[in-house]
Amino acid sequence: MPGKEPPGAGAPKDNSYGAEAIQVLEGMEAVRRLPGMYIGSTSTRGLHHLVYEVVDNSVDEAMAGYCNRIEVALLRDGSVEVKDNGRGIPVDIHPGTGKPALEVALTMLHAGGKFGTGGYKVSGGLHGVGVSVVNALSDFMEVTVRRDGGVFRQQYRRGQVLTPVERIGDADDTGTTVRFHPDPEIFPDTEFHFETIEQRLRDLAFLNANVLFVLRDDRTGQEVSFHYEGGIVSFVEHLNRSRDPLFSPPIYIRGRDRDIEVHVALQWTDATYENIHSFANTIRTVDGGTHEEGLKRALTRVVNDYARKIGALKDNETNLAGEDIREGLTAVLSVFLPSPEFEGQTKAKLGTADAVGVVAGIVGEGLERFLEENPSTARSIVDKCIVAMRAREAAKKARELTRRKGALEITSLPGKLTDCITKDPAEAELFLVEGDSAGGSAKQGRDRRTQAVLPLRGKILNVEKAHMDKILNHEEIRAIITAVGTGIGDEFDISKARYHRIIIMADADVDGHHIRTLLLTLFYRHMPALVEKGFIYIAQPPLYLVKKGKQEHYLYSDAELERTLAKLGKQGVTVQRFKGLGEMDAEQLWETTMNPETRTLLQVSVEDAMAADELVSILMGEKVEPRREFIQQHAREVRFLDTIG
């Protein structure tokens, strides 16, 4: 029967594919060839994951009760040193291999104190392969152990032993020090960021109330330390420092069942979004999992039962939805369990089935008791949940109204969306432009085939504390939602995005910075997948135009201006300062800010969701003091405040 040839049918036959063609990668070679399988990626995120793995080994000692001080130092040569006062990795001969136990732990995958009954009951890290993976991905590593009255040292390169385990001195204390330098053959960027590691150590300090964490940067002289006796209660208070809680202190619940230990701290605030952070054996589970499912089940059941008991919900009314109950909730959930099951090597999601029922039972019982014992606080929680339900119902009606109006009404309004010709989202760009004047120039100068322009009049609504019904009734936000095409909130659908580049183009002044932050807050809070997918960009218009004769130079910073003037000399030079986008004509705006061949775009990304959440709350919340502290701390980096995370 005639038809298409199967793929490759016309190619020359190659019968050499046999058993010898199957590659077997073992041990360190596998890690070096496929690092992403072990640490997620070789990006900056993967680089910092190396530090976390070494620190997590020290935290395991702390959870076992043998360590109360962990120090991390960023050294001048680009390496990192992690020191603890735990028991020290054993250095005696391992019976199964005939090698020192230290060497086995550092050079063999799946070798460590996390297997069997003689090591740790609970532990973090990468399933027992963490420290050896770090070794494999480092061009130098040195481990120094203090135990049994001596100081022992061994050095490695790319997972291979450089020196034997040597006793180099005496010790009157115990502990382990690991120093490593990431391999530039593996990581394109080997520079560690103080703030990124600081965030992780702060988290760990909240989760391990008995441990002092110290971070030192020898490159800059900066040093911080963290010790929170209040544990996860202090964690919730820290997260809510820029919000207004309904009550204080946070609710704290703890319990143990089936070898699973559960700790949770809960506090409702005036925010209009939920803020839940979960951990398993101190490892942050950014994608949630079975423990979060148990928490949400308990919250939904207990609050609904209590609302009906006090008559806040009538018999003929439907139950509060889970999202109504979690609106404004900040929660930290920390579970400890032996042999946890995770989805994915880097432990983004807990999969242990028993955790659902255990967490639901412990949290449910504790929350029921709290509500019964604190009726006025309980009533304020229920009232907030009912307000959230009413707002959700109003938002549903507003969404239906937005859908009925559709995109045609927006594009028909003068001064609104001027669409591009292409219907392929992958090559389509949407410019959100501050002001009608700049919007007019952008429309004239754009590439009509791929670039759409939506001018925005003034500042949009600050959505940080607004309910969805108010958001959807805001004309400019409705225009953005309809133009983007994805919908918003629980109706968001990334597959309906009409543009894969959404470019915020605002002036370089204070108002322009505010407009960028307002738009980023809208996308981060209510259309986060656009940020996660890398669809959001910030245009970088020039600040100056310098002319000398026929030469023209567009400059983007004061430092660049100084360098250029020094190079050109001042005679015969004119400097034009662009106070706003509207001062550029269509040709200038195209050449400097819109032309893909010459423009500079900043892609907005979220490396750390918790840090991003804190940043948005601080910058866009009503409390002045946290915002003042942030600005004072980051004043030198003010030009970078547009990026979230």
NUKETI-342307 format. One line per field, with one value per residue (C-alpha): x, y negated, z negated; chain. Coordinates in Angstrom, 2 decimals. Last residue first. Example, Ala and Ser with C-alpha at 12.3 -4.5 7.8 and 13.67 -1.06 7.14 Angstrom:
REM residues 2
px: (13.67;12.30)
py: (1.06;4.50)
pz: (-7.14;-7.80)
cadena: (A;A)
END
This chain:
REM residues 645
px: (14.32;12.16;14.07;13.16;15.33;18.48;19.08;18.84;21.89;23.79;20.71;20.20;20.38;18.89;16.12;15.28;15.22;12.94;10.59;10.45;9.65;6.94;4.25;1.66;2.86;4.27;8.03;8.11;5.47;7.07;10.51;9.21;7.45;10.57;12.71;10.24;10.06;13.84;15.29;12.35;13.11;12.57;14.44;16.26;16.19;18.92;18.20;20.42;19.38;15.98;15.06;12.73;14.80;17.60;16.88;13.11;12.86;15.20;13.21;9.87;11.01;12.45;11.22;8.19;10.44;11.20;13.76;16.16;19.33;20.94;24.69;26.49;30.22;32.23;34.89;34.27;36.73;35.65;37.14;36.49;32.99;32.37;33.64;31.55;28.43;28.87;29.13;25.96;24.11;22.48;24.29;23.29;26.32;26.10;29.07;28.44;30.16;30.18;26.83;25.95;22.41;21.64;19.45;18.93;15.86;16.29;13.14;12.02;11.02;8.31;7.86;10.46;8.21;8.25;7.36;4.37;3.50;3.06;-0.10;-1.80;0.89;3.99;2.30;0.49;3.54;5.71;3.26;3.31;7.13;7.50;5.10;7.06;10.37;8.82;7.52;11.01;12.67;13.95;10.72;8.72;8.76;7.55;8.05;5.77;7.60;5.86;2.80;-0.78;-0.72;-3.51;-1.27;-0.49;-4.07;-5.14;-8.68;-7.61;-6.02;-5.97;-6.87;-4.17;-4.94;-2.14;-4.33;-7.33;-5.37;-3.57;-6.82;-8.51;-5.55;-5.93;-9.68;-9.63;-12.79;-10.85;-8.54;-11.45;-13.13;-9.83;-9.33;-6.72;-3.87;-0.82;-2.76;-1.42;-3.71;-2.07;0.00;-0.64;-2.24;-0.87;-0.03;-0.43;1.89;2.20;5.43;5.91;4.76;4.34;8.02;7.66;8.59;5.14;3.45;6.36;6.25;2.52;3.00;5.74;3.22;0.33;2.15;4.13;4.36;3.41;5.14;3.72;5.97;5.07;7.60;6.61;2.99;2.52;-0.42;1.80;0.34;0.96;-1.71;-2.27;-3.83;-5.23;-5.10;-8.57;-10.76;-11.40;-8.57;-10.16;-13.67;-12.36;-10.48;-13.60;-16.46;-18.20;-14.96;-14.46;-18.06;-17.57;-14.41;-16.29;-18.94;-16.27;-14.55;-17.74;-17.92;-14.27;-14.84;-17.76;-15.59;-12.73;-15.11;-16.25;-12.64;-11.97;-15.03;-13.89;-10.45;-11.93;-14.34;-11.48;-9.62;-12.68;-13.32;-9.77;-10.02;-12.37;-10.39;-7.09;-8.41;-9.78;-6.44;-4.47;-6.73;-6.77;-3.02;-2.21;-4.74;-4.12;-0.35;-0.53;-3.09;-1.20;2.27;1.54;1.85;5.45;5.69;7.34;7.98;11.06;13.47;16.44;16.31;12.67;9.50;10.52;10.04;11.18;13.21;12.62;10.39;10.66;7.98;8.06;5.06;5.36;2.10;1.08;-2.65;-4.10;-6.44;-6.09;-9.73;-11.11;-8.71;-9.96;-13.52;-15.98;-18.87;-22.13;-24.96;-28.33;-27.31;-26.03;-22.35;-21.38;-23.65;-21.03;-20.95;-21.15;-18.01;-16.28;-16.93;-15.80;-12.62;-11.81;-12.39;-10.63;-7.63;-7.19;-7.28;-4.81;-2.30;-2.60;-1.99;1.01;2.47;1.72;3.61;4.66;6.42;9.02;9.75;12.42;14.74;14.64;13.78;10.74;9.91;6.83;6.19;2.64;1.83;-1.79;-3.07;-5.26;-3.15;-4.80;-3.02;-3.70;-1.03;-0.09;2.95;3.34;5.52;4.99;7.07;6.52;7.48;3.88;2.51;4.11;2.74;3.24;0.96;1.87;-0.69;1.05;1.49;-0.47;-3.78;-5.22;-1.69;-0.84;1.83;5.44;6.81;4.71;7.58;9.58;6.61;6.15;9.81;9.69;6.92;9.10;11.81;11.35;14.96;16.07;19.84;21.26;24.66;25.88;29.32;30.53;34.28;33.90;35.78;36.10;32.33;31.19;27.95;27.27;24.46;23.74;21.71;19.05;16.10;16.72;13.93;14.32;18.10;17.68;15.60;18.20;20.93;19.07;18.50;22.15;23.28;21.43;22.48;26.20;26.24;28.77;30.74;31.40;29.55;29.70;29.68;31.00;34.48;34.63;34.76;33.36;35.99;35.62;36.35;34.72;35.33;34.05;33.64;35.12;37.05;40.41;42.27;45.78;47.62;47.99;46.63;46.50;43.77;45.54;46.11;44.66;41.61;39.27;35.93;36.99;40.11;40.39;42.18;42.15;42.74;42.63;42.91;43.19;41.70;39.23;37.65;38.40;37.94;39.36;37.95;39.63;38.05;39.44;38.12;34.65;31.74;32.71;33.26;29.83;28.36;30.24;28.76;25.21;24.91;23.09;19.58;20.50;20.65;18.30;18.31;16.13;17.05;20.71;23.56;23.72;20.38;20.86;21.48;21.78;25.28;26.98;27.71;25.18;27.83;31.44;34.21;33.49;31.80;34.27;37.25;35.97;35.28;38.96;39.26;38.98;35.75;33.20;34.90;35.36;38.72;38.69;38.14;34.57;33.04;33.23;31.00;29.43;31.09;30.53;32.57;31.60;34.24;33.51;35.97;36.26;39.89;38.78;36.79;33.03;32.73;29.94;29.79;27.55;27.16;24.91;25.95;25.38;21.61;20.68;19.04;22.33;24.36;21.91;22.35;26.06;25.27;22.73;25.51;27.44;24.35;23.36;26.75;26.51;22.96;24.51;26.05;22.81;20.90;23.63;23.14;24.61;21.18;19.05;21.83;22.03;20.43;21.74;25.31;25.13;28.71;30.31;27.88;28.16;31.96;31.86;30.21;29.59;28.56;27.71;27.56;25.64;27.35;29.28;25.98;25.26;24.60;27.10;24.43;24.34;22.06;22.36;19.44;16.36;14.17;15.31;11.79;9.29;8.56;5.26;2.47;1.59;0.00)
py: (-38.03;-40.65;-42.93;-46.62;-47.30;-47.05;-50.80;-51.17;-48.95;-51.49;-52.22;-48.57;-48.66;-52.14;-51.24;-48.05;-49.79;-52.52;-49.90;-47.97;-51.26;-52.57;-49.93;-50.26;-47.38;-47.78;-47.78;-45.53;-43.10;-42.85;-42.21;-39.60;-37.69;-37.83;-36.47;-33.62;-32.87;-32.65;-32.78;-34.77;-36.22;-39.49;-39.69;-43.00;-44.25;-46.13;-47.45;-47.36;-44.45;-43.90;-47.52;-48.80;-50.88;-52.77;-52.62;-52.49;-55.27;-57.47;-56.94;-57.59;-60.82;-60.84;-63.38;-61.22;-58.58;-60.93;-63.35;-62.50;-64.46;-65.89;-66.48;-68.54;-68.14;-70.67;-70.93;-68.64;-65.83;-62.74;-60.11;-61.95;-62.76;-59.07;-57.87;-60.43;-59.58;-55.85;-56.54;-58.64;-55.71;-54.55;-56.42;-56.95;-58.14;-60.16;-61.12;-63.52;-66.39;-65.53;-64.41;-62.82;-61.51;-60.73;-58.59;-55.75;-53.50;-50.07;-48.04;-45.69;-42.15;-39.67;-36.39;-34.40;-31.40;-31.99;-35.66;-34.93;-32.05;-34.59;-36.20;-37.49;-38.34;-38.48;-40.08;-42.78;-43.44;-43.79;-46.36;-48.39;-48.17;-49.39;-52.28;-53.24;-53.22;-55.45;-57.85;-58.07;-58.83;-56.44;-56.66;-53.51;-50.63;-47.31;-44.61;-41.58;-39.05;-35.75;-37.54;-36.33;-34.18;-31.62;-28.66;-30.44;-29.96;-32.10;-31.41;-31.02;-34.46;-36.26;-35.69;-34.66;-37.08;-39.61;-42.34;-41.39;-41.43;-44.68;-46.48;-45.23;-46.58;-50.01;-50.13;-49.02;-46.99;-43.73;-44.81;-45.90;-42.51;-40.72;-42.21;-44.95;-44.78;-44.31;-45.30;-48.87;-50.26;-51.50;-54.65;-57.18;-56.54;-53.33;-53.01;-49.50;-48.82;-45.68;-44.58;-41.67;-42.79;-46.47;-46.89;-49.92;-53.55;-55.06;-53.09;-53.73;-57.45;-57.55;-55.51;-57.90;-60.74;-58.69;-57.85;-54.92;-52.15;-48.49;-47.04;-43.70;-41.46;-38.70;-36.14;-33.19;-34.37;-33.61;-35.73;-38.19;-41.55;-43.50;-45.18;-48.83;-48.62;-51.82;-55.47;-55.40;-52.50;-49.93;-47.69;-47.49;-46.78;-44.07;-42.30;-41.08;-43.01;-39.76;-38.36;-41.44;-41.18;-37.50;-38.41;-41.08;-38.52;-36.09;-38.93;-39.65;-35.97;-36.04;-39.28;-37.70;-34.66;-36.88;-38.80;-35.42;-34.41;-37.73;-37.20;-33.68;-34.89;-37.77;-35.32;-33.01;-35.94;-36.77;-33.10;-32.24;-28.89;-27.26;-28.57;-27.37;-23.88;-23.41;-24.62;-22.06;-19.12;-20.02;-20.66;-17.26;-15.31;-17.02;-16.74;-13.00;-12.29;-13.96;-12.98;-9.26;-9.51;-10.74;-12.72;-15.95;-18.41;-20.44;-17.78;-18.38;-14.85;-15.06;-14.07;-13.35;-10.42;-10.93;-8.16;-9.29;-12.32;-15.87;-18.36;-22.16;-24.23;-28.02;-29.85;-33.37;-33.57;-36.62;-34.52;-30.90;-30.53;-31.96;-29.82;-26.69;-27.54;-28.57;-26.16;-26.88;-28.71;-27.12;-26.01;-29.47;-30.40;-32.83;-30.79;-30.05;-26.31;-26.94;-29.07;-26.53;-23.65;-25.73;-26.80;-23.22;-21.52;-24.03;-24.48;-20.74;-19.97;-22.78;-21.44;-17.88;-19.03;-20.99;-17.80;-15.85;-18.18;-21.80;-22.91;-24.99;-22.18;-23.94;-21.39;-21.63;-17.90;-18.68;-22.36;-24.36;-28.02;-29.34;-32.96;-33.34;-36.42;-39.42;-40.73;-41.99;-39.31;-35.77;-34.05;-30.37;-28.49;-24.77;-22.01;-18.32;-15.30;-12.14;-8.87;-7.59;-10.62;-13.68;-17.09;-20.83;-23.82;-27.50;-30.26;-33.56;-36.14;-38.28;-38.85;-40.12;-40.78;-44.00;-43.39;-44.60;-42.50;-39.52;-37.33;-38.08;-37.29;-34.00;-33.07;-34.12;-31.55;-29.18;-29.18;-31.59;-31.13;-32.71;-32.77;-34.39;-35.96;-38.50;-39.47;-41.82;-42.28;-42.64;-39.70;-37.93;-37.47;-35.95;-34.09;-32.84;-30.47;-29.85;-26.68;-25.90;-27.35;-25.15;-26.07;-29.83;-29.52;-27.43;-30.15;-32.78;-30.55;-30.28;-34.05;-34.82;-32.40;-34.42;-37.77;-36.88;-35.87;-33.24;-33.82;-30.67;-31.67;-29.29;-26.34;-22.91;-23.66;-26.53;-23.89;-25.21;-25.79;-23.83;-24.11;-21.71;-22.01;-19.27;-19.22;-18.22;-19.97;-19.62;-19.02;-17.79;-18.12;-17.14;-13.60;-12.66;-11.12;-10.44;-13.23;-14.11;-11.83;-12.20;-13.97;-16.83;-17.41;-16.16;-16.94;-15.08;-16.37;-15.07;-17.07;-14.90;-14.27;-11.65;-14.28;-17.40;-16.84;-18.94;-18.48;-20.08;-20.43;-21.62;-21.66;-21.20;-19.39;-15.90;-17.14;-18.79;-15.49;-13.68;-16.10;-15.60;-11.89;-10.79;-11.41;-14.95;-16.82;-16.67;-14.23;-12.35;-9.37;-10.00;-7.52;-4.00;-2.66;-2.15;-4.91;-8.61;-8.43;-8.46;-6.63;-6.95;-8.24;-7.48;-10.08;-12.20;-9.66;-6.88;-9.18;-10.17;-6.51;-5.68;-2.88;0.90;0.86;2.69;2.21;-1.57;-2.45;-5.27;-8.87;-9.45;-12.80;-15.24;-15.14;-18.54;-21.92;-23.14;-24.80;-25.57;-27.21;-28.58;-29.21;-32.30;-33.07;-35.80;-33.39;-33.27;-31.93;-29.81;-29.04;-26.52;-26.46;-24.23;-20.69;-17.24;-17.07;-14.87;-17.88;-19.78;-17.00;-16.98;-20.77;-20.23;-17.98;-20.59;-23.21;-21.09;-20.63;-24.28;-25.43;-23.25;-24.53;-27.95;-26.85;-25.17;-28.44;-30.41;-28.09;-24.59;-23.02;-20.87;-19.72;-15.98;-15.44;-18.83;-17.63;-15.10;-14.52;-15.55;-13.55;-10.46;-10.63;-10.89;-7.51;-5.43;-6.22;-3.15;-3.81;-1.47;-1.31;1.84;3.70;3.20;0.49;1.24;2.23;-1.13;-1.23;-4.21;-6.66;-6.41;-4.86;-7.40;-8.19;-5.69;-6.15;-7.84;-5.83;-3.32;0.00)
pz: (-43.01;-41.35;-39.02;-39.11;-42.14;-40.04;-39.62;-43.41;-44.07;-46.15;-48.24;-49.13;-52.96;-53.24;-50.78;-52.68;-56.06;-54.69;-53.20;-56.49;-58.33;-55.99;-56.34;-53.56;-51.40;-47.88;-48.45;-51.52;-50.29;-46.83;-48.34;-50.78;-48.02;-45.86;-48.70;-49.19;-45.46;-45.05;-41.54;-40.20;-36.79;-34.96;-31.66;-31.26;-27.68;-25.79;-22.29;-19.19;-16.97;-18.60;-17.74;-20.47;-22.92;-21.24;-17.49;-17.75;-20.33;-18.28;-15.07;-16.75;-18.39;-21.88;-24.44;-25.20;-26.73;-29.58;-30.97;-28.16;-28.89;-25.72;-25.83;-23.20;-22.50;-20.47;-23.15;-26.10;-25.38;-23.50;-25.86;-29.11;-27.90;-27.13;-30.51;-32.41;-30.40;-31.02;-34.75;-34.59;-33.01;-29.76;-27.02;-23.40;-21.41;-18.21;-16.03;-13.14;-14.91;-18.56;-19.97;-23.32;-23.83;-27.45;-29.72;-27.28;-27.37;-29.03;-28.43;-31.19;-30.28;-31.27;-29.33;-31.29;-31.88;-35.64;-35.16;-32.91;-35.25;-38.05;-36.62;-39.79;-42.35;-40.14;-37.12;-39.09;-41.30;-38.19;-36.83;-40.07;-40.23;-36.66;-37.33;-40.46;-38.58;-35.90;-38.55;-40.08;-36.73;-34.03;-32.05;-31.35;-28.87;-30.31;-27.68;-27.41;-25.27;-24.59;-23.26;-22.77;-25.91;-25.64;-26.60;-29.88;-31.11;-34.09;-35.28;-38.91;-38.88;-35.54;-31.89;-29.44;-26.61;-27.12;-25.56;-27.69;-30.91;-30.06;-29.11;-32.28;-34.26;-32.64;-33.29;-36.95;-37.62;-37.43;-40.23;-42.43;-41.98;-42.60;-46.04;-46.47;-49.00;-46.74;-43.61;-43.53;-40.82;-37.63;-37.43;-34.69;-31.32;-29.86;-26.16;-24.68;-21.74;-19.60;-17.90;-15.47;-12.01;-12.79;-13.68;-15.91;-15.27;-14.76;-17.54;-19.92;-19.21;-20.00;-23.17;-24.26;-24.05;-25.44;-28.67;-30.04;-27.46;-27.86;-24.79;-23.62;-21.53;-19.07;-17.78;-20.00;-20.14;-16.41;-15.25;-13.38;-12.38;-15.59;-17.69;-18.54;-21.99;-23.45;-22.35;-20.88;-22.07;-19.34;-20.54;-23.97;-22.68;-20.38;-23.19;-24.91;-26.50;-27.41;-28.87;-31.06;-32.30;-33.12;-34.97;-36.96;-37.93;-39.12;-40.96;-42.88;-43.94;-44.97;-46.90;-48.79;-49.61;-50.78;-53.05;-54.44;-55.13;-56.89;-59.10;-59.96;-61.05;-63.08;-64.77;-65.74;-67.27;-69.37;-70.26;-71.44;-73.30;-70.79;-67.82;-69.32;-70.10;-66.60;-65.18;-67.17;-66.26;-62.56;-62.44;-63.96;-61.90;-58.57;-59.05;-59.78;-57.06;-54.27;-55.50;-55.14;-51.33;-51.27;-48.00;-49.06;-46.22;-45.21;-46.40;-44.08;-42.68;-41.62;-43.46;-47.02;-49.37;-52.95;-54.61;-58.22;-58.79;-60.02;-59.00;-58.85;-57.83;-57.79;-57.24;-56.24;-55.62;-53.89;-51.76;-52.94;-54.01;-50.78;-48.71;-50.48;-49.51;-52.21;-52.34;-50.56;-52.30;-53.07;-56.57;-57.43;-57.69;-60.48;-62.76;-65.43;-64.62;-60.90;-60.91;-63.19;-60.81;-57.83;-59.64;-60.67;-57.31;-55.07;-57.38;-57.89;-54.18;-53.44;-55.98;-54.68;-51.10;-52.28;-53.81;-50.61;-48.32;-48.13;-44.94;-46.81;-49.25;-51.35;-52.92;-56.75;-57.09;-54.91;-54.52;-53.57;-52.89;-52.56;-51.69;-50.65;-48.85;-49.74;-52.62;-55.83;-57.84;-59.09;-61.17;-61.25;-62.60;-61.89;-63.32;-62.50;-63.53;-61.49;-63.21;-62.80;-64.70;-66.26;-67.17;-66.94;-66.56;-66.86;-66.19;-65.47;-68.24;-67.53;-65.78;-62.49;-61.24;-59.36;-56.70;-56.26;-59.14;-58.07;-56.84;-60.00;-62.26;-60.37;-60.90;-64.58;-65.03;-62.98;-65.64;-68.55;-69.65;-66.38;-65.82;-62.69;-62.06;-59.54;-58.20;-55.44;-55.01;-51.24;-49.72;-53.08;-53.15;-56.44;-57.23;-60.76;-61.79;-65.48;-66.11;-68.75;-66.79;-63.77;-61.33;-61.84;-61.53;-58.38;-56.72;-57.68;-56.25;-52.94;-52.65;-53.49;-50.77;-48.14;-49.65;-49.62;-45.97;-44.88;-41.68;-39.63;-36.43;-33.44;-35.88;-34.82;-33.42;-35.91;-38.69;-41.96;-44.69;-47.91;-51.62;-54.08;-57.82;-60.14;-63.92;-67.26;-70.03;-71.80;-68.56;-67.72;-64.44;-60.79;-60.78;-57.12;-54.96;-51.68;-49.15;-45.76;-45.79;-42.80;-42.82;-40.57;-42.68;-46.26;-49.52;-52.85;-56.38;-59.95;-63.19;-66.29;-69.72;-68.48;-66.26;-64.22;-60.50;-57.66;-54.17;-51.16;-47.74;-44.44;-40.86;-42.30;-40.59;-41.76;-45.33;-45.41;-44.22;-47.00;-49.55;-48.30;-47.49;-50.66;-49.30;-48.21;-51.49;-54.47;-57.35;-59.79;-61.96;-61.20;-61.27;-62.71;-61.53;-57.80;-55.28;-56.02;-57.53;-54.16;-50.92;-48.11;-45.69;-46.52;-46.73;-49.81;-52.07;-51.17;-51.73;-55.16;-56.03;-55.41;-52.84;-53.30;-51.35;-53.50;-56.87;-56.56;-58.10;-60.66;-59.61;-60.83;-59.74;-62.66;-65.74;-65.12;-65.62;-62.06;-59.32;-55.72;-53.50;-50.04;-47.20;-45.01;-45.94;-48.36;-50.52;-51.09;-54.63;-56.11;-59.83;-61.59;-65.39;-67.54;-66.55;-68.07;-68.58;-65.61;-63.98;-64.41;-62.80;-59.87;-59.73;-59.10;-56.15;-55.00;-54.90;-52.38;-50.21;-50.52;-49.28;-46.17;-45.57;-45.14;-41.85;-40.76;-41.17;-39.41;-36.44;-36.20;-36.65;-38.98;-41.32;-40.59;-37.19;-36.07;-36.61;-33.74;-32.53;-35.82;-37.95;-35.75;-35.84;-39.64;-40.05;-36.95;-33.40;-31.36;-27.64;-25.34;-21.94;-22.94;-23.25;-19.57;-17.01;-14.23;-11.71;-9.99;-6.92;-4.63;-4.92;-2.73;-5.41;-8.00;-9.18;-7.71;-4.01;-3.29;-1.68;1.03;0.00)
cadena: (A;A;A;A;A;A;A;A;A;A;A;A;A;A;A;A;A;A;A;A;A;A;A;A;A;A;A;A;A;A;A;A;A;A;A;A;A;A;A;A;A;A;A;A;A;A;A;A;A;A;A;A;A;A;A;A;A;A;A;A;A;A;A;A;A;A;A;A;A;A;A;A;A;A;A;A;A;A;A;A;A;A;A;A;A;A;A;A;A;A;A;A;A;A;A;A;A;A;A;A;A;A;A;A;A;A;A;A;A;A;A;A;A;A;A;A;A;A;A;A;A;A;A;A;A;A;A;A;A;A;A;A;A;A;A;A;A;A;A;A;A;A;A;A;A;A;A;A;A;A;A;A;A;A;A;A;A;A;A;A;A;A;A;A;A;A;A;A;A;A;A;A;A;A;A;A;A;A;A;A;A;A;A;A;A;A;A;A;A;A;A;A;A;A;A;A;A;A;A;A;A;A;A;A;A;A;A;A;A;A;A;A;A;A;A;A;A;A;A;A;A;A;A;A;A;A;A;A;A;A;A;A;A;A;A;A;A;A;A;A;A;A;A;A;A;A;A;A;A;A;A;A;A;A;A;A;A;A;A;A;A;A;A;A;A;A;A;A;A;A;A;A;A;A;A;A;A;A;A;A;A;A;A;A;A;A;A;A;A;A;A;A;A;A;A;A;A;A;A;A;A;A;A;A;A;A;A;A;A;A;A;A;A;A;A;A;A;A;A;A;A;A;A;A;A;A;A;A;A;A;A;A;A;A;A;A;A;A;A;A;A;A;A;A;A;A;A;A;A;A;A;A;A;A;A;A;A;A;A;A;A;A;A;A;A;A;A;A;A;A;A;A;A;A;A;A;A;A;A;A;A;A;A;A;A;A;A;A;A;A;A;A;A;A;A;A;A;A;A;A;A;A;A;A;A;A;A;A;A;A;A;A;A;A;A;A;A;A;A;A;A;A;A;A;A;A;A;A;A;A;A;A;A;A;A;A;A;A;A;A;A;A;A;A;A;A;A;A;A;A;A;A;A;A;A;A;A;A;A;A;A;A;A;A;A;A;A;A;A;A;A;A;A;A;A;A;A;A;A;A;A;A;A;A;A;A;A;A;A;A;A;A;A;A;A;A;A;A;A;A;A;A;A;A;A;A;A;A;A;A;A;A;A;A;A;A;A;A;A;A;A;A;A;A;A;A;A;A;A;A;A;A;A;A;A;A;A;A;A;A;A;A;A;A;A;A;A;A;A;A;A;A;A;A;A;A;A;A;A;A;A;A;A;A;A;A;A;A;A;A;A;A;A;A;A;A;A;A;A;A;A;A;A;A;A;A;A;A;A;A;A;A;A;A;A;A;A;A;A;A;A;A;A;A;A;A;A;A;A;A;A;A;A;A;A;A;A;A;A;A;A;A;A;A;A;A;A;A;A;A;A;A;A;A;A;A;A;A;A;A;A;A;A;A;A)
END
